[in-house]
Amino acid sequence: MRPPFWKMAAPREKTDGPRQDRELWRCLRTGRSQTALLTVLWIEDPEVFSKELLSFFQLYEFEGGAMQWARYRDNPKDYNSIPEMQFGASIHQHQCKMSFGTLRIVSKGLRVPHWHFNANEHGFMVQGKAWIGVVDDGGVEVTTYNVTAGQVLFFPKNTLHWMKNVGEEDCVFALFFTTHDELNTLDVDDAFFMTPEDIASRSLKPEGGVDFIRTFKRPIADQAINLPKNLVELIQNASYVQSSDSKVWQYFHDLKGSRNYLFPGGAIQWSRYRKNGVGLSDNEKVYSESINSHADTITLATLLIKSNGLRQPHFHFNANEMGYVISGCGHIGIVGDRPVPEFPVDVGDVFFFFPIGSQHYIKSSCVEDLFLILAFSTGNQLETLDMDDYFHATSDHILAQLFLKKQSEFKKIPTFKEDQAVNIP
């Protein structure tokens, strides 16, 4: 399957369309504050909702692959389009503790060693095979492992890590970062070249001293995703070691191999924390405790909705939610503090925003099943309430008084033995 985020739409100057869009574009190009932008976005037209195709977001291409972001930028001029600016302003205004990116690494390419100052990183591998490295405190603990499609990565904040494509096809990752501010990242090559030569020499103590350090030449092209043309000449021996499970599962979860929660209209699989490890394997307990021990981590899930199925209206007590469509298409509805018209989602869409407490639903509207990766802004146990559950839990005489209907009418709402979280007509 061709990675959906490769599609790209060039930005256009807004000379027509609603006045709001023209005003947003002026904000973008003149550098007006995002406070002003939010005034346009939410007050002038309160029904505008910040969900847009990733195809409107800037694609950053490198020798070894590409990145694309749905994120906040401090400087409005750094945005590529109105939808990109809308999305960034929305997640920042709601303080959602999440940003999103897609990463493509071509065969033998490398997302070079790097770390993030202000966010944990949670990744879902959509396609391919990669070798992952994580360097912990002091460089004493180096954890390496192989990952394939359907599995999850976790890199705590300020933990150095790399991602190497070791397969024949492109690797594709959906990445979630635990910040609504601008993501701050430092690659190891940038750190090296910004360090004075004599300081680097004293630190590394190489043969030849500072003269050896001076043999390193900084390439013109950004090496964030690296694939040298002479790679065969550079590397004589490469091994892709797998660390012990007790180390690996601190940074890895086999989501596709985890318990599949089946419903009449689909299925959900979880990569999450569970109190006391209830329902988890020994390895899953390692991952559960790992994400719970770090601040501001994320719960991930895959959601499969069969054709014409529905993830019924529900809300979360303790998390915002963000998602990415891997396959299929559907419609989303939100009931919150302002009306939001139902809107469509398709392959490659990032949809946002399900703030804490906002009721929302997702329905599949294609012949093909709808398949999504979902992220929730909590490393604690996710707390959720579905519409059918709160109707059944509320006394029928209370419902009768609320809806001005006879108490007996509410007996027409059936109860089912099977959980109806994802149902079909």
TITOR-559113 format. One record per residue (C-alpha): x, y, z; residue number from 1. Coordinates in nm, 4 decimals. Example, Ala and Ser with C-alpha at 12.3 -4.5 7.8 and 13.67 -1.06 7.14 Angstrom:
<sites>
SITE         x         y         z    i
SITE    1.2300   -0.4500    0.7800    1
SITE    1.3670   -0.1060    0.7140    2
</sites>
This chain:
<sites>
SITE         x         y         z    i
SITE    0.0000    0.0000    0.0000    1
SITE    0.1375    0.3385   -0.0933    2
SITE    0.1909    0.5443    0.2236    3
SITE   -0.0983    0.7951    0.2283    4
SITE    0.1062    1.0920    0.3473    5
SITE    0.3021    1.1098    0.0205    6
SITE    0.0206    1.3086   -0.1393    7
SITE    0.0909    1.6793   -0.1232    8
SITE   -0.1085    1.9881   -0.2138    9
SITE    0.0783    2.3124   -0.2828   10
SITE   -0.0469    2.6136   -0.0842   11
SITE   -0.2447    2.8760   -0.2701   12
SITE   -0.2897    3.2415   -0.1983   13
SITE   -0.6460    3.2907   -0.0747   14
SITE   -0.8124    3.5423   -0.3046   15
SITE   -1.1611    3.4008   -0.2857   16
SITE   -1.3735    3.1941   -0.0481   17
SITE   -1.5027    3.2900    0.2979   18
SITE   -1.3630    3.6036    0.4554   19
SITE   -1.2433    3.3887    0.7464   20
SITE   -1.0112    3.1906    0.5135   21
SITE   -0.8680    3.5052    0.3584   22
SITE   -0.8077    3.6488    0.7037   23
SITE   -0.6365    3.3286    0.8181   24
SITE   -0.4016    3.3451    0.5219   25
SITE   -0.3119    3.7034    0.6067   26
SITE   -0.2344    3.5869    0.9626   27
SITE   -0.0115    3.3199    0.8171   28
SITE    0.1852    3.5421    0.5809   29
SITE    0.2113    3.8545    0.7960   30
SITE    0.3056    3.6775    1.1184   31
SITE    0.0100    3.8001    1.3222   32
SITE   -0.0140    3.6326    1.6580   33
SITE   -0.1925    3.3009    1.6931   34
SITE   -0.4146    3.4629    1.9529   35
SITE   -0.5501    3.6716    1.6669   36
SITE   -0.5834    3.3592    1.4567   37
SITE   -0.7814    3.1827    1.7259   38
SITE   -1.0150    3.4799    1.7457   39
SITE   -1.0840    3.4383    1.3750   40
SITE   -1.1110    3.0614    1.3994   41
SITE   -1.3347    3.0232    1.7014   42
SITE   -1.5237    3.3478    1.7518   43
SITE   -1.5960    3.4688    1.3999   44
SITE   -1.7099    3.1210    1.2946   45
SITE   -1.7551    2.8915    1.5975   46
SITE   -1.8482    2.5933    1.3781   47
SITE   -1.5026    2.5768    1.2170   48
SITE   -1.3342    2.2576    1.3321   49
SITE   -0.9611    2.1980    1.3047   50
SITE   -0.9609    1.8709    1.1125   51
SITE   -0.7712    1.8714    0.7848   52
SITE   -0.5914    1.6361    0.5485   53
SITE   -0.2218    1.5767    0.6030   54
SITE   -0.1909    1.6455    0.2296   55
SITE   -0.2059    2.0181    0.3129   56
SITE    0.0846    1.9875    0.5567   57
SITE    0.4429    2.0477    0.4474   58
SITE    0.6425    1.7412    0.3450   59
SITE    1.0078    1.7468    0.4563   60
SITE    1.2146    1.5268    0.2234   61
SITE    1.5616    1.3851    0.2948   62
SITE    1.8030    1.1459    0.1236   63
SITE    1.6653    0.8543    0.3227   64
SITE    1.2949    0.9340    0.3463   65
SITE    1.0455    1.1994    0.4491   66
SITE    0.8613    1.3499    0.7468   67
SITE    0.5303    1.5272    0.7725   68
SITE    0.3921    1.7039    1.0771   69
SITE    0.0635    1.8059    1.2365   70
SITE    0.1971    2.0332    1.5094   71
SITE    0.2152    2.3775    1.6661   72
SITE    0.4781    2.6302    1.5539   73
SITE    0.5889    2.9290    1.7623   74
SITE    0.6274    3.1457    1.4519   75
SITE    0.3101    3.1557    1.2344   76
SITE    0.5302    3.2113    0.9272   77
SITE    0.6623    2.8565    0.9709   78
SITE    0.3266    2.7101    0.8722   79
SITE    0.2811    2.5989    0.5120   80
SITE   -0.0961    2.6361    0.4784   81
SITE   -0.4129    2.7464    0.6519   82
SITE   -0.5131    2.3919    0.7564   83
SITE   -0.1673    2.3372    0.9053   84
SITE   -0.2008    2.6593    1.1029   85
SITE   -0.5550    2.5759    1.2144   86
SITE   -0.4468    2.2393    1.3473   87
SITE   -0.1446    2.3783    1.5303   88
SITE   -0.3455    2.6597    1.6865   89
SITE   -0.6151    2.4161    1.7963   90
SITE   -0.3919    2.1657    1.9762   91
SITE   -0.2018    2.4499    2.1451   92
SITE   -0.5139    2.6347    2.2532   93
SITE   -0.6616    2.3172    2.4043   94
SITE   -0.3285    2.2201    2.5678   95
SITE   -0.3872    1.8673    2.4448   96
SITE   -0.0358    1.7330    2.5241   97
SITE   -0.0103    1.5701    2.1799   98
SITE    0.1392    1.6386    1.8363   99
SITE    0.1550    1.4056    1.5389  100
SITE    0.3954    1.3157    1.2596  101
SITE    0.4442    1.0570    0.9874  102
SITE    0.7890    0.9182    0.9124  103
SITE    0.8940    0.7291    0.5999  104
SITE    1.2394    0.5627    0.5855  105
SITE    1.3467    0.3990    0.2591  106
SITE    1.5280    0.0640    0.2534  107
SITE    1.8639    0.0896    0.4399  108
SITE    1.7794    0.4461    0.5424  109
SITE    1.8331    0.5701    0.8988  110
SITE    1.6448    0.8129    1.1215  111
SITE    1.9658    0.9252    1.2822  112
SITE    2.0283    0.9135    1.6583  113
SITE    1.8472    1.2039    1.8256  114
SITE    1.6465    1.3031    2.1301  115
SITE    1.3518    1.5291    2.2132  116
SITE    1.3856    1.7919    2.4854  117
SITE    1.0171    1.8365    2.5627  118
SITE    0.8236    1.5229    2.4688  119
SITE    0.7974    1.1477    2.4955  120
SITE    0.7530    0.9739    2.1614  121
SITE    0.5099    0.6895    2.0929  122
SITE    0.5178    0.5281    1.7488  123
SITE    0.3007    0.2818    1.5602  124
SITE    0.4655    0.0999    1.2698  125
SITE    0.2292    0.0976    0.9733  126
SITE    0.4603   -0.0821    0.7297  127
SITE    0.8082   -0.2341    0.7027  128
SITE    1.0777   -0.3698    0.9321  129
SITE    1.3174   -0.1634    1.1426  130
SITE    1.5949   -0.2000    1.3985  131
SITE    1.5587    0.0340    1.6956  132
SITE    1.8227    0.1574    1.9379  133
SITE    1.7680    0.3291    2.2741  134
SITE    2.0528    0.4691    2.4869  135
SITE    1.9605    0.5237    2.8494  136
SITE    2.1171    0.7193    3.1352  137
SITE    2.4980    0.7143    3.1267  138
SITE    2.5176    0.5072    2.8080  139
SITE    2.5528    0.1917    3.0188  140
SITE    2.2155    0.0518    2.9102  141
SITE    2.1782    0.0236    2.5318  142
SITE    1.8590   -0.1522    2.4253  143
SITE    1.8165   -0.2673    2.0651  144
SITE    1.5265   -0.4526    1.9081  145
SITE    1.3534   -0.5304    1.5796  146
SITE    1.0036   -0.4058    1.5053  147
SITE    0.7510   -0.4875    1.2320  148
SITE    0.4134   -0.3546    1.1165  149
SITE    0.1498   -0.3377    1.3897  150
SITE    0.3964   -0.2944    1.6771  151
SITE    0.4565    0.0046    1.9050  152
SITE    0.7687    0.2024    2.0015  153
SITE    0.8185    0.4187    2.3105  154
SITE    1.1017    0.6681    2.3640  155
SITE    1.0958    0.8641    2.6924  156
SITE    1.1763    1.2342    2.6846  157
SITE    1.5494    1.3122    2.6466  158
SITE    1.6314    0.9486    2.5650  159
SITE    1.8640    0.9090    2.2651  160
SITE    1.7229    0.6737    2.0000  161
SITE    1.7512    0.5746    1.6331  162
SITE    1.5403    0.3878    1.3736  163
SITE    1.7080    0.1898    1.0928  164
SITE    1.5187    0.0341    0.8004  165
SITE    1.6444   -0.3250    0.7724  166
SITE    1.3857   -0.4475    0.5208  167
SITE    1.3353   -0.4192    0.1458  168
SITE    1.0215   -0.2018    0.1536  169
SITE    0.9858    0.1476    0.2978  170
SITE    0.9210    0.1788    0.6705  171
SITE    0.6202    0.3925    0.7611  172
SITE    0.5539    0.5139    1.1152  173
SITE    0.2681    0.7097    1.2729  174
SITE    0.4305    0.9066    1.5570  175
SITE    0.2712    1.0814    1.8545  176
SITE    0.4651    1.3284    2.0715  177
SITE    0.3489    1.4358    2.4173  178
SITE    0.3555    1.8111    2.3674  179
SITE    0.1211    2.0753    2.2289  180
SITE    0.4121    2.3221    2.2156  181
SITE    0.6685    2.3285    1.9362  182
SITE    0.8653    2.0026    1.9452  183
SITE    1.2341    2.0529    2.0273  184
SITE    1.4745    1.7913    1.8884  185
SITE    1.8513    1.7571    1.8581  186
SITE    2.0228    1.5122    1.6207  187
SITE    2.3594    1.3666    1.7241  188
SITE    2.5395    1.4988    1.4149  189
SITE    2.4113    1.8510    1.4853  190
SITE    2.5260    1.8239    1.8467  191
SITE    2.8697    1.7085    1.7285  192
SITE    2.9239    1.9830    1.4706  193
SITE    2.8043    2.2534    1.7114  194
SITE    3.0603    2.1438    1.9701  195
SITE    3.4003    2.3205    1.9495  196
SITE    3.6632    2.0895    1.7954  197
SITE    3.8949    2.0993    2.0967  198
SITE    3.6072    2.0151    2.3331  199
SITE    3.4975    1.7221    2.1153  200
SITE    3.8559    1.5996    2.1039  201
SITE    3.8944    1.6170    2.4809  202
SITE    3.5650    1.4334    2.5281  203
SITE    3.6191    1.1500    2.2767  204
SITE    4.0023    1.1299    2.3030  205
SITE    4.0492    0.9831    1.9520  206
SITE    4.3805    0.8818    1.7967  207
SITE    4.5182    1.1951    1.6327  208
SITE    4.3327    1.4206    1.8734  209
SITE    4.1782    1.7356    1.7299  210
SITE    4.3190    1.6572    1.3833  211
SITE    4.0976    1.3490    1.3717  212
SITE    3.7960    1.5576    1.4736  213
SITE    3.8681    1.7950    1.1848  214
SITE    3.8372    1.5099    0.9352  215
SITE    3.4600    1.5138    0.9958  216
SITE    3.2912    1.7295    0.7300  217
SITE    2.9367    1.8490    0.7703  218
SITE    2.7202    1.7583    0.4663  219
SITE    2.5208    2.0338    0.2978  220
SITE    2.2002    1.8294    0.3094  221
SITE    2.0190    1.7759    0.6401  222
SITE    2.0966    1.4210    0.7592  223
SITE    1.7833    1.3717    0.9728  224
SITE    1.6920    1.0692    0.7574  225
SITE    2.0209    0.9519    0.6181  226
SITE    2.1172    0.7255    0.3242  227
SITE    2.4698    0.7890    0.1886  228
SITE    2.5253    0.6904   -0.1742  229
SITE    2.8474    0.5096   -0.0744  230
SITE    2.6888    0.3212    0.2172  231
SITE    2.8369   -0.0117    0.0987  232
SITE    3.1876    0.1346    0.1200  233
SITE    3.1276    0.2831    0.4648  234
SITE    2.9974   -0.0254    0.6486  235
SITE    3.1879   -0.3536    0.6558  236
SITE    2.9877   -0.5366    0.9214  237
SITE    2.6383   -0.4670    1.0569  238
SITE    2.4533   -0.6757    1.3150  239
SITE    2.1027   -0.6167    1.4407  240
SITE    2.1123   -0.7449    1.7957  241
SITE    1.7954   -0.8124    1.9954  242
SITE    1.8238   -0.7246    2.3669  243
SITE    1.6538   -0.9287    2.6384  244
SITE    1.2741   -0.9013    2.6741  245
SITE    1.3089   -0.7351    3.0153  246
SITE    1.4922   -0.4463    2.8450  247
SITE    1.3084   -0.4401    2.5136  248
SITE    0.9569   -0.4224    2.6580  249
SITE    1.0391   -0.0998    2.8421  250
SITE    1.0356    0.0627    2.4966  251
SITE    0.8254   -0.1754    2.2881  252
SITE    0.4777   -0.3265    2.2768  253
SITE    0.3493   -0.5932    2.0380  254
SITE    0.0143   -0.4287    1.9752  255
SITE   -0.0853   -0.6586    1.6872  256
SITE   -0.0093   -0.9601    1.9091  257
SITE   -0.2032   -0.8325    2.2103  258
SITE   -0.5538   -0.9336    2.3157  259
SITE   -0.8150   -0.8499    2.0535  260
SITE   -1.1344   -0.7133    2.2121  261
SITE   -1.4129   -0.8199    1.9761  262
SITE   -1.7459   -0.6407    1.9341  263
SITE   -2.0393   -0.6917    1.6946  264
SITE   -1.9151   -0.4115    1.4697  265
SITE   -1.5379   -0.4395    1.4990  266
SITE   -1.2426   -0.4799    1.7349  267
SITE   -1.0020   -0.2823    1.9576  268
SITE   -0.6450   -0.3645    2.0622  269
SITE   -0.4657   -0.1701    2.3345  270
SITE   -0.1140   -0.0585    2.4199  271
SITE   -0.1756    0.0796    2.7672  272
SITE   -0.1273    0.0828    3.1405  273
SITE   -0.3440   -0.1455    3.3531  274
SITE   -0.3634   -0.1196    3.7307  275
SITE   -0.1922   -0.4209    3.8888  276
SITE   -0.1269   -0.5547    3.5370  277
SITE   -0.4772   -0.6992    3.5114  278
SITE   -0.5197   -0.8996    3.1902  279
SITE   -0.1598   -0.8451    3.0747  280
SITE    0.1175   -1.0908    2.9936  281
SITE    0.4478   -1.0681    3.1844  282
SITE    0.6096   -0.8711    2.8995  283
SITE    0.3080   -0.6409    2.8690  284
SITE    0.3333   -0.5679    3.2406  285
SITE    0.6898   -0.4397    3.1812  286
SITE    0.5609   -0.1989    2.9149  287
SITE    0.2591   -0.1002    3.1275  288
SITE    0.4783   -0.0041    3.4231  289
SITE    0.7280    0.1706    3.1947  290
SITE    0.4788    0.4156    3.0443  291
SITE    0.3148    0.4703    3.3826  292
SITE    0.6497    0.5556    3.5447  293
SITE    0.7141    0.8458    3.3038  294
SITE    0.5175    1.1710    3.3121  295
SITE    0.2815    1.2639    3.0277  296
SITE    0.2842    0.9382    2.8347  297
SITE    0.0208    0.8131    2.5899  298
SITE   -0.2195    0.5218    2.5584  299
SITE   -0.2392    0.3812    2.2035  300
SITE   -0.5067    0.1641    2.0427  301
SITE   -0.6012    0.0304    1.7028  302
SITE   -0.9702    0.0483    1.6186  303
SITE   -1.1266   -0.1627    1.3447  304
SITE   -1.4811   -0.0697    1.2446  305
SITE   -1.6527   -0.2995    0.9968  306
SITE   -1.8238   -0.1499    0.6932  307
SITE   -2.1312    0.0429    0.8158  308
SITE   -2.0227   -0.0167    1.1753  309
SITE   -2.0194    0.2459    1.4513  310
SITE   -1.7925    0.3249    1.7452  311
SITE   -2.0854    0.4488    1.9427  312
SITE   -2.1013    0.7915    2.1119  313
SITE   -1.8761    0.8018    2.4167  314
SITE   -1.6398    1.0297    2.6081  315
SITE   -1.3212    0.9999    2.8126  316
SITE   -1.2897    1.1212    3.1709  317
SITE   -0.9122    1.1607    3.1740  318
SITE   -0.7720    1.2023    2.8219  319
SITE   -0.7796    1.3992    2.5006  320
SITE   -0.7848    1.1823    2.1870  321
SITE   -0.6109    1.2100    1.8500  322
SITE   -0.6188    0.9646    1.5604  323
SITE   -0.4847    0.8720    1.2183  324
SITE   -0.6718    0.6813    0.9448  325
SITE   -0.4666    0.3881    0.8139  326
SITE   -0.7292    0.2412    0.5791  327
SITE   -1.0949    0.2833    0.4895  328
SITE   -1.3087    0.5921    0.5303  329
SITE   -1.5763    0.7170    0.7655  330
SITE   -1.7502    1.0048    0.9379  331
SITE   -1.6954    1.1597    1.2787  332
SITE   -1.9342    1.3517    1.5004  333
SITE   -1.8594    1.5521    1.8137  334
SITE   -2.0850    1.6906    2.0856  335
SITE   -1.8957    1.9369    2.3016  336
SITE   -1.9180    2.2951    2.4214  337
SITE   -1.9930    2.4113    2.0649  338
SITE   -2.1712    2.2452    1.7706  339
SITE   -1.9443    2.0634    1.5243  340
SITE   -2.1038    1.9311    1.2027  341
SITE   -2.0308    1.5667    1.1198  342
SITE   -1.7281    1.5487    0.8896  343
SITE   -1.5644    1.2797    0.6711  344
SITE   -1.2246    1.1144    0.7281  345
SITE   -1.0165    0.9183    0.4783  346
SITE   -0.6780    0.7459    0.4469  347
SITE   -0.4004    0.9728    0.5698  348
SITE   -0.6284    1.2043    0.7692  349
SITE   -0.5414    1.3253    1.1153  350
SITE   -0.8574    1.4210    1.2961  351
SITE   -0.8685    1.6310    1.6060  352
SITE   -1.0019    1.7213    1.8515  353
SITE   -1.1771    1.5069    2.1059  354
SITE   -1.1115    1.7087    2.4231  355
SITE   -1.1595    1.5490    2.7628  356
SITE   -1.5311    1.5047    2.8240  357
SITE   -1.6436    1.5729    2.4658  358
SITE   -1.8805    1.3055    2.3373  359
SITE   -1.7839    1.1717    1.9950  360
SITE   -1.8527    0.8862    1.7553  361
SITE   -1.6849    0.7297    1.4517  362
SITE   -1.8738    0.5410    1.1822  363
SITE   -1.7399    0.3445    0.8872  364
SITE   -1.8879    0.4546    0.5543  365
SITE   -1.6899    0.2569    0.2916  366
SITE   -1.7163   -0.0971    0.1600  367
SITE   -1.3699   -0.1441    0.3095  368
SITE   -1.3402   -0.1650    0.6898  369
SITE   -1.2196    0.1494    0.8672  370
SITE   -0.8886    0.1003    1.0518  371
SITE   -0.7360    0.3704    1.2756  372
SITE   -0.4561    0.4232    1.5237  373
SITE   -0.5770    0.6260    1.8238  374
SITE   -0.3755    0.8108    2.0890  375
SITE   -0.5033    0.9170    2.4318  376
SITE   -0.3172    1.1682    2.6471  377
SITE   -0.2800    0.9554    2.9575  378
SITE   -0.0319    0.7011    3.0860  379
SITE   -0.2819    0.5994    3.3523  380
SITE   -0.5761    0.3665    3.2985  381
SITE   -0.8115    0.5223    3.0420  382
SITE   -1.1605    0.5976    3.1731  383
SITE   -1.4492    0.5962    2.9234  384
SITE   -1.8302    0.6045    2.9276  385
SITE   -2.0485    0.4982    2.6316  386
SITE   -2.3925    0.6420    2.5543  387
SITE   -2.5800    0.3131    2.5990  388
SITE   -2.4091    0.2582    2.9354  389
SITE   -2.5094    0.5961    3.0775  390
SITE   -2.8662    0.5594    2.9493  391
SITE   -2.9008    0.2166    3.1148  392
SITE   -2.7363    0.3438    3.4345  393
SITE   -2.9770    0.6390    3.4705  394
SITE   -3.3084    0.5674    3.6454  395
SITE   -3.5951    0.5510    3.3980  396
SITE   -3.8048    0.7980    3.6003  397
SITE   -3.5173    1.0482    3.5744  398
SITE   -3.5079    0.9962    3.1983  399
SITE   -3.8867    1.0337    3.1798  400
SITE   -3.8706    1.3691    3.3559  401
SITE   -3.5747    1.4832    3.1458  402
SITE   -3.7140    1.3906    2.8023  403
SITE   -4.0841    1.4509    2.8817  404
SITE   -4.1711    1.0918    2.7884  405
SITE   -4.3615    0.8264    2.9821  406
SITE   -4.1433    0.6120    3.2031  407
SITE   -4.2612    0.2944    3.0276  408
SITE   -4.1236    0.4223    2.6944  409
SITE   -3.7667    0.3671    2.8113  410
SITE   -3.8211   -0.0085    2.8284  411
SITE   -3.7916    0.0053    2.4472  412
SITE   -3.4157    0.0624    2.4861  413
SITE   -3.2770   -0.2929    2.5032  414
SITE   -2.9779   -0.4299    2.6902  415
SITE   -2.7383   -0.6748    2.5249  416
SITE   -2.5110   -0.9455    2.6577  417
SITE   -2.2427   -0.8370    2.4123  418
SITE   -2.0703   -0.5027    2.4691  419
SITE   -2.1981   -0.2627    2.2004  420
SITE   -1.8962   -0.0280    2.2047  421
SITE   -1.8509   -0.0997    1.8325  422
SITE   -2.1829   -0.2073    1.6856  423
SITE   -2.3645   -0.2658    1.3583  424
SITE   -2.7237   -0.1813    1.2596  425
</sites>
